[in-house]
Amino acid sequence: MRPSSVSPAISTSLFSRVDSAGAWIAPAALRALLAWEFVESGLEKFNGENWFAELGDKFPWPFSLLGADASWFAATWLELIGGLALLIGLGTRYAAFALWVLTVVAIHAVHWPD
């Protein structure tokens, strides 16, 4: 079938379906990628040992007020629950904001000094 023989109505219908699919596929793929990263990190913390005590006082205020165990618990469960919330699309703005704060704190306390 030559492109010139496709009617404009069929072409418009096809492109509108592709546009509507793209409107939800891209955000869903991004949420799945971010969920995978955060859940993987949360599972590593859940199955690993607490190394937050080694960081000492590198956490910024007010997170420095929490102890190493409380910070470890909060980071682990925020990554697990927030990642799953992103994956299923439940409270994505709240989960994304909380995970963003967690990421900024991690950059400041762990990754930035290196």
Summary of the structure (lengths in Angstrom):
residues: 114
radius of gyration: 21.3
end to end distance: 58.9
largest distance: 70.5
contacts: 280
relative contact order: 0.12
helix: 80%
strand: 0%
